[in-house]
Amino acid sequence: MKRLSQSGLLGLFAAVLAVSLAVEAQAAALHVPADYARIQDAINAAVSGVHNVLVDDGVYSERITFGGKAIIVASVNGAQNTIIDAQGLGSAVVFSNSEANNSVLNGFTVRGGAATYGGGIYCMGASPTIVDCIIQNNTASYGGGIACNQNASPEIINVMILNNNAQDSGGGIYAEANSMPQITGCVISANVSAGNGGGIVCYHSSSIGIVNSNIVNNTAGGDGGAVCAQWGSYPSITNCTIGNNAAAGNGGALYAAFSSVYNVTSSILWGDSAGGIPNEISLGATGAGASVSYSDIENGWSGTGNINTDPLFAGAGDYHLTALSPCIDAGLPAAYPPDDIDGDLRPQGAGYDMGADEYTEYTVRTAVTIGQLYTEDAAGDWNMAFSSGEAVTINEGITIDGDPGLLYDLQVRYFLTDASGKSSLLGARLYRNYSPGIYYIYLTAEIPPGATVGLAGVRSAALLAQGGNLLDRSTLAGYVNIE
């Protein structure tokens, strides 16, 4: 066994705990499980504007409802460490009492929900804020991951919506009846719908807004592998990357019908298929339309600034742009949004890029050394002995070898490759403003049998250096087989 130095941890834990500390400062905190054994018990005891709820690490086998309270319910150590598991007994999280954006769910994995509407989260006439969560492995008839109904307009920010299933429509998200959820900086991936909208469905005047998000690898048994809009809905898609979605019916990426119209700007639609044939946008009956500009659409689409050229993604499940991508500097020439899905500022070059990623130049001015992957045992030692199917903590030693007078950003992404060879994002972390030194990056996750965990997409940026985005991630190593 090897004990690793704890130097550098203070800065990293400070970044992870920043939200929790803010919660403490705003209102008195009710702690779970120290004060209350269950999250719902703490919510029941909380008073709007007086209390917030802080939840320590653990798996909480329960369903929760905010009950109309203007409170923040936040994890201490993030979604990878704090899990709400509904165990198939209904929607895992419910907002149904006119909650507004000051009702906040922050930093949870939400799983195991099974319901008619919204297996993971159901917003009924409510518009809460959902941030830094992972919504995965939930099922519903409508909206496997999240359902929004009756004028529900939640803010969904930096959320991963993964591996959810809808028996009818909306594998990832379902919106209907004048609902207008706003989705920013999200990953909507590997969701399945038996009917329409593998990723997202918008029905009956529901004009969803999607910005800086990846909608990839979703599947629909009907129309709209990524998004389906019908009956007077007007989805807005800005700086998004939509790829490798599939529909058995029409619209591998986007499908619209019955007076529904898309507004697509500075986005990439590539590699999607309908009925096994490459297809991006399909328009059905009665007044359907798609206004598309400054976007890269496979097989083309009319509109100002549009192109039809391979975007040259990094590949292997990584939708970042590479140096020769035609999408660089080709987006709408305006300062919206001001940053990308990773938090990198736009623009990085002469213009704004298409898609969710703003390409960052890499140089060799800094070296990043990938350390060994370890797990922590009960004695606090680090070792390589862990079993598949268990929740394990992965530690990665990162050395920033740079100019002592500069501050650096460190972006870390972990990918999981399952036994069939399919890769998916396991977790990502962004740390800002660090001096050169050794840091240890932590991620806790459940590793399935036969899987491989890989470290990929590490990026280090010198904040104070001109054009200081550093490191070629293609040189990275650091894989470990899980046996």
KOLDOBA-934018 format. One record per residue (C-alpha): residue in one letter; y, z, x. Coordinates in pm, whole numbers. Each point is the difference from the previous one (the first is absolute). Last residue first. Layout:
BEGIN
 type      v      w      u
    A      Y      Z      X
...
# end
This chain:
BEGIN
 type      v      w      u
    E   -669  -1249  -1141
    I    372    -67      2
    N     83   -252    272
    V    321     58    194
    Y    275   -253     68
    G    284     57    243
    A    136   -328    131
    L    345   -152      2
    T    108   -316    181
    S     75   -194   -321
    R    259    270    -85
    D    246   -151    245
    L    234    284     82
    L    373     46    -55
    N    281    -49   -244
    G    321     62    195
    G    224   -284   -111
    Q    282    175    187
    A   -126    346     91
    L    103    309   -198
    L   -290     11   -241
    A   -264    -91    254
    A   -281   -112   -230
    S   -370     75     29
    R   -255   -182   -211
    V   -365     84    -58
    G   -158   -264   -222
    A   -356    107     42
    L   -219    306     45
    G   -350    -69   -123
    V   -245    198   -210
    T   -345   -150    -42
    A   -216     46   -307
    G   -376     24    -39
    P     18    290   -242
    P    342     64   -157
    I    276    188    191
    E    208    242   -206
    A    346     31    150
    T    226    230    199
    L    257   -155    235
    Y    165    159    299
    I    212   -149    279
    Y     24    186    327
    Y    306    -52    217
    I     49    -38    376
    G    348    -64    136
    P    300   -229    -20
    S    265    135   -240
    Y    -57    -27   -373
    N    244   -123   -265
    R   -223   -107   -289
    Y   -366     48    -96
    L   -166   -241   -244
    R   -356     59   -117
    A   -259   -224   -158
    G   -336     51   -166
    L   -337   -155    -71
    L    118   -358    -34
    S   -293   -221    -94
    S   -252   -211    188
    K   -311   -167   -145
    G   -284    -31    252
    S   -282     69   -247
    A    -60    348    148
    D    362     96    -54
    T    293    -58    236
    L    264    271    -21
    F    349    -61    136
    Y    236    257    148
    R    370    -80     36
    V    248    166    233
    Q    375    -55     24
    L    186    177    282
    D    377    -14     20
    Y    166     69    333
    L    302    180    145
    L    153   -107    330
    G    126    182    310
    P   -349     88    122
    D    -77   -377     18
    G   -356    -65   -105
    D   -364    104     27
    I    -84    100   -356
    T   -352    141     23
    I   -206     14   -319
    G   -303    227    -44
    E   -181    -70   -326
    N   -147    277   -212
    I   -220    -76   -298
    T    -63    274   -252
    V   -323    -42   -193
    A    -94      1   -367
    E   -374    -59      5
    G   -191   -310   -110
    S    -79    -92    358
    S    -79    286    232
    F    198    164    277
    A    -61     82    363
    M    270   -152    222
    N    165    327     98
    W    328    191    -17
    D      1    379      6
    G    166    213   -266
    A   -300    227    -35
    A    -84   -143   -340
    D    -23   -353    141
    E    281   -250     47
    T    -75   -370      9
    Y     73   -236    287
    L     97   -359     70
    Q     78    -68    365
    G    338   -105    134
    I    194   -323    -39
    T    262    -42    271
    V    334   -143   -107
    A    197   -184    267
    T    370    -78    -36
    R    213   -294    110
    V   -282   -244    -74
    T    177   -187   -279
    Y    -60    -33   -372
    E    241   -154   -249
    T    -12    151   -348
    Y    -77   -209   -307
    E    138    138   -324
    D   -309     64   -212
    A     -8     -7   -381
    G     35   -376    -22
    M    260   -251    112
    D    218     95    295
    Y    375     58      5
    G    213   -192    249
    A     99    -31    365
    G   -248    266    108
    Q    -97    353    -97
    P    161    -20   -342
    R    -87    233   -159
    L    -75    349    130
    D   -359    109     58
    G   -114    256   -260
    D   -359   -122      5
    I     21   -185   -335
    D    329   -158    108
    D    365    108     24
    P    339    -77   -159
    P   -150   -164   -312
    Y    220   -185    -52
    A    248   -104    268
    A     36   -366    -96
    P   -105   -334    151
    L   -314    -33   -219
    G   -298    -36    229
    A    -61   -245    285
    D     85    215    305
    I   -374     35     73
    C   -215   -160   -272
    P    -98   -290    227
    S   -219    246    194
    L     -6    -68    375
    A     36    365    112
    T   -248    151   -242
    L     69    135   -347
    H   -161    320   -121
    Y   -268    -41   -266
    D   -277    183    188
    G   -335    -30   -181
    A   -170   -161    298
    G    299   -230     56
    A    338     23    176
    F    140   -227   -271
    L     88   -358     90
    P    212    -88   -306
    D   -187   -332    -44
    T    264   -245   -122
    N    123   -102   -345
    I    371     79      1
    N    261    107   -259
    G    369     13     86
    T    127    -91   -346
    G   -274    -62   -255
    S   -307   -212    -76
    W   -339    148     77
    G   -237    -91    284
    N   -373    -22     71
    E     14    355    139
    I    334    156    -90
    D    234    128    273
    S    314    132   -167
    Y    375    -57     22
    S     17    -55   -377
    V   -233     14   -299
    S     91     -3   -369
    A   -327     12   -192
    G    -42    -96   -363
    A   -187     53   -328
    G    156   -145   -315
    T   -302    -25   -224
    A   -336    -34    172
    G   -118     58    352
    L    165    -22    340
    S   -210     25    316
    I    119    114    340
    E   -203     34    323
    N   -312   -214     -8
    P   -275    -82    248
    I   -315    -80   -205
    G   -276    254    -69
    G     93     27   -366
    A    345    107    105
    S     76     69    366
    D    245    183    226
    G     41    -78    370
    W    378     12      9
    L    291    122   -208
    I    277    119    233
    S    328    141   -131
    S    372    -46     57
    T     74    -17   -375
    V   -223    -29   -307
    N    146     26   -352
    Y   -293    -34   -239
    V     34   -106   -365
    S   -185    107   -315
    S     58   -193   -322
    F   -367      0   -107
    A   -180    -51    330
    A     23     87    370
    Y   -260     10    277
    L     62     99    362
    A   -227     16    308
    G   -322   -187    -81
    G    160   -122   -319
    N   -254   -109   -262
    G   -350    125    -88
    A   -250    159    237
    A    295    142    190
    A      8     77    372
    N    240    176    235
    N      3    -85    369
    G    375     36     39
    I    325    121   -148
    T    264    117    248
    C    317    130   -158
    N    362    -42     94
    T    121      4   -362
    I   -213    -40   -315
    S    171     38   -337
    P   -227      5   -306
    Y    149   -129   -327
    S   -220     81   -301
    G     41   -177   -336
    W   -359     -1   -118
    Q   -204    -39    319
    A      6     74    372
    C   -309      5    227
    V     23    112    363
    A   -233    -15    303
    G   -308   -190   -123
    G    190   -116   -305
    D   -228   -117   -282
    G   -345    122   -104
    G   -272    175    203
    A    276    114    233
    T    -41     94    367
    N    232    167    251
    N     -8    -69    375
    V    375     32     56
    I    324    113   -161
    N    213    112    296
    S    337    152    -87
    N    360    -25    114
    V    136    -15   -356
    I   -168    -22   -343
    G    196     33   -325
    I   -187      5   -333
    S    150   -160   -306
    S   -213    122   -290
    S     95   -194   -311
    H   -346      4   -159
    Y   -247     -9    289
    C     22     33    380
    V   -335     22    182
    I    -44     88    369
    G   -261    -33    275
    G   -300   -169   -160
    G    222   -111   -285
    N   -200   -128   -297
    G   -352     90   -114
    A   -280    182    182
    S    266    135    233
    V    -67     94    362
    N    211    171    264
    A    -51    -75    368
    S    366     42     94
    I    341    105   -126
    V    196    117    305
    C    342    141    -80
    G    345    -14    158
    T    183      2   -331
    I   -133    -30   -357
    Q    242     43   -288
    P   -170     58   -335
    M    163   -174   -296
    S   -176     81   -326
    N    122   -182   -310
    A   -336     22   -180
    E   -245    -61    283
    A    -73     71    366
    Y   -344     16    162
    I    -43     68    372
    G   -293    -36    242
    G   -279   -166   -200
    G    237   -108   -275
    S   -198   -117   -301
    D   -328     70   -187
    Q   -269    200    181
    A    256     93    263
    N   -113    108    347
    N    171    170    293
    N    -81    -71    364
    L    344     70    143
    I    355     78   -110
    M    184    115    314
    V    340    150    -79
    N    315    -27    208
    I    223     28   -310
    I    -89    -26   -370
    E    311     68   -209
    P   -118     44   -358
    S    125   -208   -293
    A   -187     91   -318
    N    155   -162   -307
    Q   -316     32   -212
    N   -284    -28    252
    C    -48     12    377
    A   -359     12    132
    I    -95     80    360
    G   -319    -50    203
    G   -251   -150   -243
    G    278   -125   -223
    Y   -142    -80   -343
    S   -367     68    -78
    A      1    263    270
    T   -158     77    336
    N    106    188    314
    N   -117    -45    359
    Q    341     18    163
    I    362    102    -46
    I    134    103    341
    C    338    172    -13
    D    319    -15    204
    V    228      4   -307
    I    -30      8   -377
    T    331     53   -179
    P     -8     60   -375
    S     98   -237   -283
    A   -171    113   -321
    G    -74   -161   -337
    M   -371     25     84
    C    -60     -1    376
    Y   -373     26     77
    I   -116     54    358
    G   -344    -54    154
    G   -205   -135   -290
    G    307   -134   -172
    Y    -72    -84   -364
    T   -347     28   -162
    A   -105    263    252
    A   -198     69    316
    G    160    174    298
    G   -202     71    314
    R    287    -34    244
    V    358     96     73
    T     75     50    370
    F    316    202     16
    G    336     -9    183
    N    282     37   -251
    L     -2     14   -380
    V    358     31   -119
    S    162     85   -334
    N    365    -60     89
    N    -56   -369    -84
    A    -27     81   -371
    E   -279    162   -203
    S      4    -93   -369
    N   -300    219    -84
    S   -296   -223     82
    F    -45     11    379
    V   -373     36     66
    V   -192     34    328
    A   -380    -34     41
    S    -45   -199   -318
    G   -320    111   -171
    L   -315    199     83
    G   -147   -230    266
    Q      8    266    272
    A    382     26    -18
    D     27     40    378
    I    344     95    134
    I    -11    -20    379
    T    213    148    277
    N    -78    -84    362
    Q     36   -378      8
    A    285     23   -250
    G    231    206    216
    N     12    330    184
    V    190    241   -225
    S    -65   -182   -327
    A    279    -36   -251
    V     58     74   -369
    I    373    -37    -53
    I    137    132   -328
    A    190   -129   -303
    K   -256    115   -256
    G   -110   -220   -290
    G   -350    148    -14
    F    -79   -106    356
    T   -365    -72    -76
    I   -290     66    235
    R   -371    -75     10
    E   -233    212    209
    S   -235      7    296
    Y    249     89    273
    V   -126   -118    339
    G    182    182    278
    D    310     28    213
    D    287    216   -127
    V    204    -75   -311
    L    370     75    -37
    V    138     24   -356
    N    369      4    -83
    H    193    269   -182
    V    346     62   -147
    G    124   -339   -118
    S   -273    -22   -263
    V   -199    326    -21
    A   -346     16    158
    A   -278    214   -145
    N   -180   -287   -171
    I     38   -212    313
    A   -155    278    209
    D   -297     29   -236
    Q    -37   -379      4
    I    -29     -1    379
    R   -284    251    -15
    A    -61    325    190
    Y    358    122    -36
    D    204    199    251
    A   -188    -79    323
    P   -184   -303   -146
    V    243   -160    -57
    H    348    128     76
    L    290     38   -244
    A    313    -93    188
    A    351    114    -88
    A    233   -296    -19
    Q    184   -257    211
    A    -70    143    344
    E   -375     38    -49
    V    -28   -357   -124
    A    189   -123    305
    L   -244    189    221
    S   -288   -171   -174
    V    154   -342     48
    A     55     61    370
    L   -352    133     53
    V   -150   -317    148
    A    300    -61    225
    A      5    359    120
    F   -375    -21     61
    L     62   -290    236
    G    281    172    188
    L   -196    322     43
    L   -315   -178    110
    G    142   -129    328
    S   -200    232    221
    Q   -322    121   -165
    S   -217    -86    299
    L   -347   -116    -89
    R   -314    211     23
    K   -303   -203     99
    M   -351     70   -112
# end
